[in-house]
Amino acid sequence: MKILITGSNGLLGQKLVQLILAKGEDELIATARGANRLPIPEEKYTYQSLDITNRADVLATIERFKPDAVVHTAAMTNVDQCETEQEACWKLNVDAVEYLIEACENTGAYLLHLSTDFIFDGEDGPYDEEGKPNPISYYGESKLAAEELLFKSSISYGVARTVLVYGIAHDMSRNNIILWVKKSLEDKKEIKVVDDQLRSPTLAEDLAMGCYLMAKQKAEGVFNISGKDVLTPYQMAIKTADFFNLDVSTMTKADASTFTQTAKRPPRTGLIIEKARTQLGYEPRSFDEGIAIVAEQIKA
């Protein structure tokens, strides 16, 4: 297959590039805004700068490469930033999807779109693929609007919904709960960790594998692609502290109401992944296994 990735400089984009090149079966086109930041020599794939908010750029790029599948990982994912910069959020998260749908209509490509548990209000999670969306943040609204564009389109598409992605990327200062807890406890810093929210933390490598399985099979419709454990952030923090043998005396439980955040968060999400397991052969690692993988990457 010929696979084109948007957002190849991001965490998921990098893991997808590594996975596809390791498999060695497919022709790969990596795209992102600006220069290529991947630590992999370009003779193994093609890199193309692409501004996904520019319709002409999107149409020309997809027309030029004519991929069999487009895996769309680029997005504005900072929930608070989406709340304060709504116009930019809509351009990146909705308009860009509209342009990609048009480009895929023109070329017959399959489009895999990344979505989120934040399309739900979190009142009765964990959710399966039939859960009723009711976003409570602008980020959630934008991601749901993008899904709806796909549902109404005539193209071949898949939607991969995911939750709380963590991992280590090259040349990125992106934080995650494991790194934050590890550093805070090592520095004897007092931290409060939420114990009244539920999530299914997702290792970036697992999400990449789920996307790869969907793209290779051109799996149609919505699939939950997340970790298999449903945990509170406090439980994740305890597991992290246990793995690294860290003193937890400076860490306390808190409830979400004690934090002031610009955007609302759904309290209890998490995703049920049975459909992805049975139909795609998707099998993610546990959070404990994920911590061990991240620990090895920190060393490296």
N, C-alpha and C positions, 0 to 999 in steps of 0.2 A: 504494500500500500504506500501511497504518498500521503504523509500526514503533515499538516501545518498547525503550528502552535502559536497562539497569541500570548503575550506576557511571558516570554521565555526567560526574561531576567528575574522574574519573581520566584518565590519559594517553590510553588507547585510547578511552574514552568521549568525550573532547573531540574527538579526530580524527574519530570516527564522526559526531558531531553536525555538525561543519564540512562533512564530505563529503556527508551526506544533504541538508543545507540548500543546499549548492552545486549539487547535482543538481536540486533543486527539484521532484522528482516525487512525493514521499511526505509523508504526515502524520507528524510526529515527536512522540513523548512521551519526554522525558528524565527519568530518575529517578536519585536518589542519596540517601544519608543526609544529612539536614540541609539547609542552605541551598544554593541554586543558585550555583555558583561559575563558571559559564560566562560568557565576556565577550561574549555575544551577546544582543541584546534579545529578550525573551520573546514578542513578537508573532509571531515566526517559528515558534515551536514551543510545546509545553506542557511546563511543568516540574512534577513532582510529587515531593515528599519521600517516600522509601520505605526502610524498614528491611527488608532482604531476609532477616534472621534472624527476623522476626516473621511467622508463618504467616498470621494474620488480615489483616495489612497487605498481604502479597503477593496473597492470594486476592482481596481487595477491590479492589486497584489494577488487576489484570489484568481482573477482571470489569467494572470501571467503564469502562475504555478499550477493551476487546475488540480488542487489536492483532492484525494478521495474522501478525506475526512479533515475537518477543522476542529481543533480542540481549543475552546475559547476560555482561557484562564485569566486574561487581563480584566481588571475591575478596580473600582475604588471600594476598599473593604474596611477602611477605618470608620467605624460606626458613628463616632462623634463628629468627625470631619464631614461625613455625608449630611449630617443634620445642619451644620453651619454653612456648608458649601453646596447647596442643593442643586444649583445649575450645573456645576462641574460633575456632581454625582450622577445626574440624569444623563448627561452627555456620555459619560464613561460606561454606565451600567445599563442604559436603555437604548439611547440613540445608536451606540456602537453595535448592539445586537440587531437592531433594525437593518443596519448596513450589511452586516454579515449574512443575515437571512437573504437579503437581496442578492448578494454576491453568490451565495450557495444555490439560490434559485437559478441564476444565470449559468452555473457550471455543473449543477447536479451533485454537489458535494454534500456529505453528511455533516451536520453541525452538532457538536457536543458542547453544551453550555453548563458552566458551573453555577450552582445556586446554593442556598443557605437555609439553615434552620430558623433564621431570623424572619422568614416569611410567616412564621407562626407567632401567636401571642403568648405561648408558653403556659397556658392555663391547664392543659391536660396532656403534656408530653410524657414519655417519648411518643414520636409520631411515625406512622407508616406513610407510604406514598399517597394514601387516600386522605390524609389529614386535611382539615379545612384551614386554608391560609387566612390569617388576620394580622398583618404586620403592625407593630406598634412603634416603629422607627422609620425614618425616611430611607435609610439603607434597605430595610426590609421591603418597603414599598417599591423601591427601584428594582430590586431583584425579582419581586413578584411580577411587576410590569413586564420585565424581560421574558419571564416564563410565559406570560400570556401572549406575547408577540409570537413565540414559537408555537403555542397551542393553536393559534389562528392561522399559522403559515401552511404552505403546501409542501415544504421541504421535508427531507428525512432528518430527524433530529432526536437527540437524547438530552435529558436534563439530569445532571448529577448533583444532588443536594448533599451538602457536607456540613460539618460542625467543628469549630475550634481547632483549626489545623495548626500543628506544631512541628518543628524540625529545624535543622541547621542548614542555611544556604550560604553559598560562596559570596563574599563581597557584599553582605547585607547586614545591617545592624538590627534586623528584625528580632524583637524579643518574643519569648513565649513563656508559658507558666513554669516549665521546668527550669529554664535559665534564670527567670526572675526569683523563684523560690530558692534555688541553689545559691545565687549570689547574695541575696538578702540575708539568708541564714548564716552563710560563711562570714558576712560582714557584721554579724550580730545586730542586724537592723530589726527594729520592731515592725512587724507587718500584720495586717488584718486580712484574712482570706474568707471569702463568702462561703457560707454553708447552706444557703437556702436557694441555690440555683442548681439545675441539673443540666449536664451536657454529655455528649459522647466524644471525648477528645480524639482527634484523628491524626495519626502519623502521616506526614507529607508523602513518604514513600508508599504508604498504603493507598492514599488518595490517588497518587499517580498510577498505581496498578489498576485501581478501579476505573479510572479514565481510559487507560490503555485497553482494558478488556471491553469497555463499551465501544471505543472507536474501532477496534479490530472486528467486533461483531456487528458494528453499526446498530447497536441496541436502541430501539425506539421507545420513547416515553420517559417517564420519571423513574429514577433509581436513587435510593438512599445509599450514599457511599461515605461511611464514617467509621470511626472506631467501634469496637464491639462492647466496650464497657460504658455504662451510664453512671457518672460520678458527679459529686459536687466539687467545685474548685478546692475546697478544704481537703477533701479526700485525695485529690490529685497532689496537693501540696504535701500531705503526710506521706504518700507513697514516694514522692521525690526525696523528701528528707530521709526516709528509711533507706532508700537506695544509696544515697551518698553519705550515710551515717552522720547526719547533721543534728545538732541540738535544736529542738523546737520550742525552747522556753520563751523565745521572743516572738513567737507566732500565736495569734489568737483568732478564734472563730468570730465572724461578723455576719450580720444579715445585710442584704443589698440596700436596704433603706438608709443605712449609715453612710453610703457613698453618694456623692453628688456627681452625676455624669450627665453630659449634655443630652444624650439620646437614651431613651428607655431601652432596657434589655428584657427579653422574654424570660420569665423566671425558670420554667422547667421545660426544656426541650429534649435534646437527645433524639436519635433516629433509630428506627427498627430496620435492620439490614437483611432480613430474611430473603426478600426478593432478589437482591444483588447476589446473595450467597447461592440461591438455588438456580437462578437464570444465567448468571455471569460466571459463577465459580469464584466469586470474590471472597477472600478470607483474610481479614485484617489481623494485625497483632493486638495483643492486650496492651493496656497502658503501661503495665510493668515491663513488658518486652520493649515498648516504645522508649521508655526512659533509658534502658540499657543501650539501645541503638544511638540515641542522642548523646549519651555519655561517651561512646566510642568516637563519635564525630567531634565532640569537644576536644578529646585527646588529639585527634588527627589535625 
